[in-house]
């Protein structure tokens, strides 16, 4: 587990309210945040934490498959995060951030979820989600062709975006800037997306939260926002027109403005 910040790891001396933890999505690394505008708030220090087995982050056996893997990943992120911060998570990173908020509520001042959901897989009572068979196909493909399967997963993330090709090029470029994710970590990440369901404990998260969705997202449809609002009465949701699963890349200004506005309200 490694931590990168925009201020050369000087964040340990920052006030707790000025810390922003960023967790990327499956298969990516901390470089993905280079496209996010830096002007999110005055004096804000970004702490870019790479998920286990992604980028430069190691993937020791204790973070591997088994009961409670999501909570072990959350613990690993908490171990290198500031004592108190706002946590921003994209996709799988959002699921880990939710687990961190449940695990250590006093350390998570607020949550910013970008195309994240408490349950990724479709169910009878949770229709805005992907079919389980789709994730299983990606899992099977990892065994035979890890690189090709990851590239197909990236393509799925931009499907429907009005800037799909540009965003896909950005995803590929940012991915190439870091080490390739450990195939075992990729496989486990897909298992977490397939198996985890945090809808039950979601109302226990009492900190302020902002949920950003793309109206063309095929992985986390924007209708998730309506369900989140039912489970978390204080949650703020926003749908970004023309965006798919990576709105901070395709619509970086809109995302940055929404995040900056949310952070500013925290200080009032």
C-alpha positions as CSV (number, residue, x, y, z in Angstrom):
1,X,0.0,0.0,0.0
2,X,1.4,3.3,-1.0
3,X,0.3,6.9,-0.6
4,X,0.9,9.8,-3.0
5,X,-0.1,13.4,-2.5
6,X,0.1,16.5,-4.6
7,X,2.3,18.1,-2.0
8,X,5.1,15.5,-1.8
9,X,3.6,13.8,1.3
10,X,3.4,16.9,3.4
11,X,-0.1,16.1,4.4
12,X,0.7,14.9,7.9
13,X,1.0,18.5,9.0
14,X,-2.3,19.6,7.5
15,X,-5.4,20.3,9.5
16,X,-7.8,17.3,9.4
17,X,-10.4,19.3,7.4
18,X,-7.9,19.9,4.6
19,X,-7.2,16.2,3.8
20,X,-8.7,14.5,0.8
21,X,-8.2,10.8,0.3
22,X,-8.6,9.5,-3.2
23,X,-9.2,5.8,-4.1
24,X,-9.2,4.8,-7.7
25,X,-11.1,2.0,-9.5
26,X,-10.4,-1.5,-10.4
27,X,-7.2,-2.1,-12.4
28,X,-6.1,1.6,-12.3
29,X,-3.5,3.5,-10.2
30,X,-3.0,6.9,-8.6
31,X,-2.1,8.5,-11.9
32,X,-5.8,8.5,-12.9
33,X,-6.3,11.5,-10.7
34,X,-3.9,13.7,-12.7
35,X,-7.0,14.6,-14.8
36,X,-8.9,15.9,-11.8
37,X,-8.5,19.7,-11.5
38,X,-6.4,20.6,-8.5
39,X,-8.5,23.6,-7.4
40,X,-11.0,21.7,-5.3
41,X,-10.5,23.8,-2.2
42,X,-8.1,26.2,-0.5
43,X,-5.2,24.5,1.3
44,X,-6.5,21.0,0.3
45,X,-4.0,18.2,0.4
46,X,-4.8,15.2,-1.8
47,X,-3.7,11.8,-0.6
48,X,-3.7,9.3,-3.5
49,X,-3.9,5.8,-2.1
50,X,-3.5,2.9,-4.4
51,X,-5.6,-0.2,-3.7
52,X,-3.9,-3.4,-2.7
53,X,-2.1,-5.0,-5.7
54,X,-2.5,-1.9,-7.9
55,X,0.2,0.4,-9.0
56,X,3.1,0.3,-6.6
57,X,1.0,-1.1,-3.8
58,X,1.9,-4.7,-2.7
59,X,-0.5,-7.5,-2.5
60,X,0.5,-9.6,0.6
61,X,-1.3,-12.9,1.3
62,X,-3.3,-11.4,4.2
63,X,-5.0,-9.0,1.7
64,X,-6.0,-11.9,-0.7
65,X,-9.2,-13.8,-1.1
66,X,-11.3,-15.0,1.9
67,X,-14.0,-13.8,4.1
68,X,-13.8,-10.1,5.0
69,X,-11.5,-9.2,2.1
70,X,-13.3,-5.8,1.6
71,X,-12.8,-4.9,5.2
72,X,-9.1,-5.9,5.0
73,X,-8.7,-3.7,2.0
74,X,-10.4,-0.8,3.9
75,X,-8.1,-1.4,6.9
76,X,-5.0,-1.3,4.6
77,X,-6.2,2.1,3.2
78,X,-6.9,3.4,6.7
79,X,-3.4,2.4,7.8
80,X,-1.8,4.9,5.4
81,X,-4.5,7.6,5.4
82,X,-4.5,10.7,7.4
83,X,-6.1,10.5,10.9
84,X,-9.1,12.4,9.6
85,X,-10.1,13.3,6.0
86,X,-12.8,13.5,3.4
87,X,-12.7,10.3,1.4
88,X,-13.3,10.3,-2.4
89,X,-13.8,6.9,-4.1
90,X,-14.4,6.0,-7.7
91,X,-16.2,2.8,-8.5
92,X,-14.5,0.0,-6.6
93,X,-12.6,2.7,-4.6
94,X,-16.0,4.0,-3.6
95,X,-17.0,0.6,-2.2
96,X,-13.7,0.5,-0.2
97,X,-14.4,4.1,1.0
98,X,-17.8,3.1,2.3
99,X,-16.2,0.2,4.2
100,X,-13.7,2.6,5.7
101,X,-16.5,4.9,6.8
102,X,-18.2,2.0,8.5
103,X,-15.0,0.7,10.0
104,X,-13.7,4.0,11.4
105,X,-16.5,6.6,11.3
106,X,-14.5,9.2,13.3
107,X,-11.8,9.2,10.7
108,X,-14.0,9.8,7.7
109,X,-15.2,13.4,7.8
110,X,-17.3,13.1,4.6
111,X,-17.7,10.9,1.6
112,X,-17.6,11.8,-2.1
113,X,-18.7,8.8,-4.3
114,X,-18.0,9.0,-8.0
115,X,-20.1,6.4,-9.9
116,X,-20.1,4.2,-6.9
117,X,-22.8,2.0,-5.4
118,X,-23.3,-0.2,-2.3
119,X,-24.2,-3.1,-4.6
120,X,-22.8,-3.5,-8.1
121,X,-24.7,-6.6,-9.1
122,X,-28.4,-6.7,-10.1
123,X,-31.0,-8.3,-7.8
124,X,-34.7,-8.5,-7.7
125,X,-34.8,-5.6,-5.3
126,X,-31.8,-3.8,-6.9
127,X,-32.3,-3.4,-10.7
128,X,-30.0,-0.4,-11.5
129,X,-26.9,-2.6,-11.7
130,X,-25.0,-5.0,-14.0
131,X,-26.0,-8.6,-14.4
132,X,-23.8,-11.0,-12.4
133,X,-23.0,-13.0,-15.5
134,X,-21.2,-9.9,-17.0
135,X,-18.8,-9.8,-14.1
136,X,-18.3,-13.5,-14.2
137,X,-17.3,-13.3,-17.9
138,X,-14.6,-10.8,-17.0
139,X,-13.4,-13.0,-14.2
140,X,-13.1,-16.0,-16.6
141,X,-11.3,-13.8,-19.1
142,X,-8.7,-12.7,-16.6
143,X,-7.3,-16.3,-16.5
144,X,-6.7,-16.5,-20.2
145,X,-6.0,-12.9,-21.1
146,X,-5.5,-10.4,-18.2
147,X,-4.4,-7.4,-20.3
148,X,-7.1,-7.9,-22.9
149,X,-9.8,-8.4,-20.3
150,X,-8.8,-5.3,-18.5
151,X,-8.9,-3.3,-21.7
152,X,-12.4,-4.6,-22.4
153,X,-13.4,-3.5,-18.9
154,X,-12.1,-0.1,-19.6
155,X,-14.1,0.1,-22.8
156,X,-17.2,-0.8,-20.8
157,X,-16.6,2.1,-18.5
158,X,-16.8,4.7,-21.2
159,X,-19.7,3.2,-23.2
160,X,-22.4,5.8,-23.8
161,X,-20.2,8.8,-22.9
162,X,-20.3,11.6,-25.4
163,X,-16.5,11.6,-25.2
164,X,-16.0,7.9,-25.1
165,X,-12.9,7.6,-27.3
166,X,-11.1,10.5,-25.6
167,X,-11.8,9.1,-22.2
168,X,-10.7,5.6,-23.2
169,X,-7.4,7.0,-24.4
170,X,-7.0,8.8,-21.1
171,X,-7.8,5.6,-19.1
172,X,-5.2,3.6,-21.1
173,X,-2.6,6.4,-20.8
174,X,-3.0,6.8,-17.1
175,X,-3.0,3.0,-16.6
176,X,0.3,2.8,-18.6
177,X,1.9,5.3,-16.3
178,X,2.0,2.9,-13.4
179,X,2.7,-0.8,-12.8
180,X,0.2,-3.3,-14.1
181,X,-2.2,-4.5,-11.4
182,X,-1.5,-7.9,-9.9
183,X,-3.9,-10.4,-11.8
184,X,-4.8,-11.9,-8.4
185,X,-5.8,-8.4,-7.1
186,X,-7.8,-7.8,-10.3
187,X,-9.6,-11.1,-9.8
188,X,-10.4,-10.3,-6.1
189,X,-11.5,-6.8,-7.0
190,X,-14.0,-8.3,-9.5
191,X,-15.2,-10.7,-6.7
192,X,-15.8,-7.7,-4.4
193,X,-17.8,-6.0,-7.1
194,X,-19.8,-9.2,-7.6
195,X,-20.3,-10.3,-4.0
196,X,-20.3,-7.3,-1.7
197,X,-23.6,-5.6,-0.6
198,X,-23.4,-2.7,1.8
199,X,-27.0,-1.6,1.4
200,X,-27.9,-2.9,4.9
201,X,-25.3,-0.8,6.9
202,X,-25.5,2.2,4.6
203,X,-27.9,4.1,6.9
204,X,-25.3,3.7,9.6
205,X,-23.0,6.1,7.8
206,X,-23.9,9.5,9.3
207,X,-21.2,11.7,7.7
208,X,-22.1,14.1,4.9
209,X,-21.9,12.5,1.5
210,X,-22.0,13.5,-2.2
211,X,-22.8,10.9,-4.9
212,X,-21.9,11.8,-8.5
213,X,-23.3,9.7,-11.4
214,X,-23.1,9.8,-15.2
215,X,-26.4,9.6,-17.0
216,X,-24.9,7.2,-19.6
217,X,-23.2,4.9,-17.1
218,X,-23.9,1.2,-17.9
219,X,-22.0,-0.1,-14.8
220,X,-23.6,2.1,-12.1
221,X,-26.8,3.6,-13.6
222,X,-27.9,7.0,-12.3
223,X,-31.0,5.4,-10.8
224,X,-28.8,4.2,-8.0
225,X,-29.0,7.8,-6.7
226,X,-32.6,7.5,-5.9
227,X,-32.0,4.3,-3.9
228,X,-29.1,5.9,-2.0
229,X,-31.3,8.9,-1.1
230,X,-33.8,6.4,0.4
231,X,-31.1,4.7,2.4
232,X,-29.2,7.8,3.4
233,X,-31.5,10.7,4.1
234,X,-28.7,13.3,4.2
235,X,-27.0,12.1,1.0
236,X,-26.6,14.6,-1.8
237,X,-26.8,13.2,-5.4
238,X,-26.1,14.7,-8.8
239,X,-26.3,13.3,-12.3
240,X,-23.8,14.6,-14.8
241,X,-25.3,14.8,-18.3
242,X,-23.3,13.1,-21.1
243,X,-21.0,11.2,-18.7
244,X,-20.5,7.5,-18.3
245,X,-18.5,5.7,-15.6
246,X,-15.6,8.2,-15.5
247,X,-17.2,11.6,-15.3
248,X,-14.1,13.1,-13.6
249,X,-12.3,12.4,-16.9
250,X,-15.0,13.3,-19.5
251,X,-16.6,16.1,-17.5
252,X,-13.7,17.1,-15.2
253,X,-14.9,20.7,-14.7
254,X,-18.4,19.7,-13.7
255,X,-17.1,17.1,-11.3
256,X,-14.6,19.6,-9.8
257,X,-17.2,22.3,-9.3
258,X,-19.6,19.8,-7.6
259,X,-16.8,18.5,-5.3
260,X,-15.5,22.0,-4.5
261,X,-19.0,23.2,-3.7
262,X,-19.6,20.2,-1.4
263,X,-16.3,20.7,0.4
264,X,-17.0,24.5,0.8
265,X,-20.3,23.7,2.5
266,X,-18.5,21.4,5.0
267,X,-16.7,24.4,6.4
268,X,-19.8,26.5,6.9
